[in-house]
């Protein structure tokens, strides 16, 4: 079990387990210290990464887990820059302290937004009401203007229908005048000088005028007008319902547009107006800052272990081998 923990510590810190096996207990203790500190940091940032992806990116649980793993990988790579460094450069430690400060602030903000979620919801309700009160009049005027136009259209259609009905009442039918051309035989009797009577038939074209009453054709226009009026009235009912539900609709839109920056602004207002909330945020920021720079302080305060000396010795041996190889290479033939 001890070897497994050491192997796991080597995996986190980047130490070579084969080299560490031949080192003293001091080097093993150093790996254990780094491993414990990294475990604390990884657990915290896994929680922060999971919460951030789940809450502000609205991702599924498996994407949230992936986000937590990504945060942990980033933290490990940053910490390894200090753990595996051979030099005691002040610039390196200064940059790491600056990164630790930024990470502590970001982490405390995310954690405090989870801790103060009920206070944020309470503050959010006031901010949303203020936004709704500012957006509602313009939207309401727009919908009322559309409803007024719809009323005007309905009135025009109803006036058109009334005029049509009045005309149909006065003239339910119309007279159609038609002409019928018939050819009739007209006998003609003639008597000549011998007093002989002759009957002759002549074809005569005769035009007859007919008058028929039919239903007024405008009667067919009544049904389409009724359908249009019904459709427009349905639109008017929908517009009236939207006016009644407009506040809820604007509130939902305002909630949908609220994200990380909106909650960050709310958190700022809470910290500005509440001393205890500011104290809690500062407490978490200092705690995360202390955890972030713990490994750096550990690296600065503890001396070099035999593991570091072994790595340095291997490097010196490799340098000597390279110098000897360079000396054995023959020069250019003149």
Secondary structure, 3 states (H helix, E strand, C coil): CHHHHHHHHHHHHCCCHHHHCCCCHHHHHHHHHHHHHHHHHHHHHHHHHHHHHHHHCCCCHHHHHHHHHHHHHHHHHHHHHHHCCCCCCHHHHHHHHHHHHHHHHHHHHHHHHHHCHHHHHHHHHHHHHHHHHHHHHHHHHHHHHHHHHHHHHHHHHHHHHHHHHHHHHHCCEEEEEEEEEEEEEEEEEEECCCCCEEEEEEEEEEEEEEEEEEECHHHHHHHHHHHHHHHHHHHHHHHHHHHHCHHHHHHHHHHHCCCHHHHHHHHHHHHHHCHHHHHHHHHHHHHHHHHHHHHHHHHHHCCCCHHHHHHHHHHHHHHHHHHHHHHHCCCCCC
